[in-house]
């Protein structure tokens, strides 16, 4: 059963501090549960009433893309993430029904290699023998 949160911290400095993704961050505020998503923040919260929502509604629980590699999308397609020349990440979708430009939910990371699986034919070298 999830916690029902009645106040959410909307301090811009706390929002920019990174997400704790629902782990910790709950406090008692005016006798009700409050939640601050910021990591390593000070006590200068700006509380906004939520009306009472489950804590999962207040943070993004989807897996994060942590860098180059190959990921599996929710529809089964492979997503290859490569660094671009400008220092940003380039996403390439390999098949699946979301291969066209649309929303894509990336799941588990399969490999740190953005070219995984390597489908190039394997070359076999033959050495002359007597």
C-alpha positions in Angstrom: 0.0 0.0 0.0 1.4 3.4 -1.0 1.6 6.5 1.2 -1.0 9.2 0.5 0.8 12.6 0.3 -1.1 15.8 1.1 1.7 18.3 0.4 4.4 18.4 -2.2 7.5 20.6 -2.1 7.8 22.8 -5.2 11.0 24.7 -4.3 12.7 25.2 -7.7 16.2 24.6 -6.1 14.9 21.3 -4.6 13.4 20.2 -8.0 16.7 20.8 -9.8 18.7 18.9 -7.1 17.8 15.5 -8.7 15.1 13.0 -7.9 15.1 10.6 -5.0 12.4 8.6 -6.9 10.2 8.1 -3.9 12.8 6.8 -1.6 12.7 8.9 1.6 11.7 12.5 1.4 8.5 12.1 3.4 7.9 14.5 6.3 5.0 15.4 8.5 3.7 18.9 7.5 0.7 20.4 9.3 -0.2 16.9 10.7 -0.2 15.3 7.2 2.4 13.6 5.0 4.5 15.9 2.8 7.0 14.8 0.1 10.1 16.5 -1.2 11.6 14.8 -4.3 15.0 16.7 -4.1 18.2 14.9 -3.1 20.4 16.4 -0.3 18.2 19.6 0.1 17.9 22.1 2.9 14.8 22.7 5.0 13.5 25.6 2.8 10.5 23.7 1.4 7.7 25.4 -0.5 4.7 23.2 0.3 1.8 23.0 -2.1 -1.4 21.0 -1.2 -1.9 17.9 -3.5 -5.4 17.0 -2.3 -4.1 13.6 -1.2 -2.4 11.6 -3.9 -0.4 8.3 -3.8 3.4 9.1 -3.6 4.0 7.4 -6.9 2.1 10.3 -8.7 4.7 12.8 -7.5 7.9 11.4 -9.2 8.9 9.8 -12.5 9.3 6.1 -11.8 10.4 5.1 -15.2 13.9 3.7 -15.6 16.5 6.3 -16.5 18.8 6.2 -19.4 22.3 6.3 -17.8 24.4 6.6 -20.9 25.4 4.8 -24.1 24.3 1.2 -24.5 21.5 -0.9 -25.8 18.1 -0.8 -24.0 14.8 -2.8 -24.5 11.7 -0.7 -25.1 8.3 -1.7 -23.7 7.2 -3.0 -27.1 10.2 -5.2 -27.5 12.2 -3.0 -29.8 16.0 -2.4 -29.2 17.0 1.1 -28.5 20.7 1.9 -29.3 22.0 5.0 -27.4 25.2 6.5 -28.7 27.1 9.7 -27.9 26.8 12.4 -30.6 29.5 14.7 -31.8 27.8 17.5 -29.8 28.1 15.6 -26.5 24.4 14.7 -26.3 22.9 11.2 -26.6 21.5 9.9 -29.9 18.7 7.4 -29.7 18.2 4.9 -32.6 15.2 2.5 -32.5 15.8 -0.9 -34.1 12.4 -2.1 -35.3 9.2 -2.5 -33.3 6.0 -0.7 -33.7 7.5 2.5 -32.3 10.2 2.7 -35.0 8.4 5.9 -36.3 8.8 9.1 -34.4 6.5 8.8 -31.3 6.5 8.3 -27.6 8.8 5.4 -26.5 9.1 4.0 -23.0 12.6 2.6 -22.5 13.0 -0.2 -20.0 15.9 -2.3 -18.9 19.5 -1.8 -20.1 20.8 -4.9 -21.9 24.4 -3.9 -22.7 26.8 -1.1 -22.4 27.6 -1.6 -26.0 25.4 0.6 -28.3 25.9 -1.9 -31.2 24.7 -5.0 -29.2 23.9 -7.5 -30.7 26.5 -7.3 -33.4 24.8 -8.9 -36.4 27.7 -8.5 -38.8 28.9 -11.8 -40.2 31.9 -13.3 -38.4 35.0 -13.6 -40.5 37.0 -16.8 -40.2 40.7 -16.7 -41.0 42.2 -19.9 -42.5 45.9 -20.4 -41.9 47.9 -22.5 -44.5 49.1 -25.7 -43.1 51.3 -28.5 -44.5 
